């Protein structure tokens, strides 16, 4: 799907309608066709632009967010950057709770877009359940003190509509030929919303959720620390809907990082660690389903957000 060349009234008009690209170099012989939704084409370089806009617009519609009102959220970074973009465009002050566990690039981008940051320290630079709970508590405190509209991404079902729309794009781009969809799981909104979207379109798609192997709680494993930013909260999140999910694939941080680097070097697609995790799982499913099947996965964000991290930092 290509966008028409036009003058648009707002940067927010550039959210969505991202391309779907067939991967050639990384897909081994005997694999299904692997397509990747290039969400780095969104304005902040992340798929989270979709959900940030959906949550803000829902708050505006029902009066939870009034003109000039403050917004607050806790985030590993990409949601915060996306909210900072939307709030800057709409004229809302924004308080973001984040952590040193997440990339400096994301924190800098949020601040550049006008967000006020509260940094919650992590244990050894890793993401785990304790850090998630600490950030949530700090966001709750700010909301109570300021009366801000808390988008509360872990519980906010308003964001699902954004991923229903992404599913509709995928159906249009593939002509409805989708056998499996693979997506890394943080709040679970993207995998759930896209799965619901496929059902709304009348498609029976095999839905694969991806989680960090070090904290494979959705698979019944123990909570642990990992470094796949934006996914793996360390507990079963409120928006998780297991009856929509056909399979869960745990992927380690090491595997995800190696695949992200490989994707950049062989396909010229520069993504983050969650993108690498998606592709590890997609290739596993692709070999199982074999030629003739079509698998869609997601390039969640751009690698430019991770240049200072272990993912791309020069040794």
Secondary structure, DSSP 8 states (H G I E B T S, - for coil): --------S-GGGGSS---EEE--SSS-TT--EEEEEEGGGSTTSBTHHHHHHHHHHHHHHHTSS-TT--EEEE-SSHHHHHHHHHHHHHT--EEEEEETTS-HHHHHHHHHTT-EEEEE--STT-B-HHHHHHHHHHHHHHHHHH--EE--TTT-GGGHHHHHHHHHHHHHHHTT--SEEEEE-SSSHHHHHHHHHHHHTT---EEEEEEEGGG-TTTT-----B--TT---SS--TT--GGG-SEEEEE-HHHHHHHHHHHHHHH---B-HHHHHHHHHHHHHHHHH-TT-EEEEEE-BBGGGGTTSTTT---
